[in-house]
């Protein structure tokens, strides 16, 4: 009887020590179920695509008029052996500084960026790794009360001899 109780206690303790809490492989894994059936995948992909409809190019019509309010450059740079420094430059638009929707569209053609990117969330808030598709591209971000910003982010955060993060925002207000 003592041997049976001893064996039971040993097996029970071994079992309790071997039950290890498994860590989640990704955020909220325990709250999600993986979809593996093709029809279900297609159904949910359709729902996701309906959510991801980008702003259309005609949301900035060629005859629209925009007042250029500011240019704000922010960021930082480190270059060895120099000390790191912060970037914070602000420029105020001159009076009667008008940019048309056609000017904005032509700008993208001039720099060779084939598409106008519209984004409601600033790229610096998205958690993308190096080589992010928005790094080094201009993006139009819609703001409140008929304002937009034409944003350009260029970053190289973990360089060997130099690193930088530069954000350039052109703030415009629609006047017609």
Secondary structure, DSSP 8 states (H G I E B T S, - for coil): -HHHHHHHHHHHHHHHHH------SSTTGGG-----SHHHHHHHHHHHHHHT----GGGS-TT-EEEEEEEEEEEEEEETTS--EEEEEEEE--TT-EEEHHHHHHHHHHTT--S-EE-SS-GGGS---TT-TTTT-EEEEEETTTEEEEEEEEEETT-SSEEEEEEEEEEEEE--
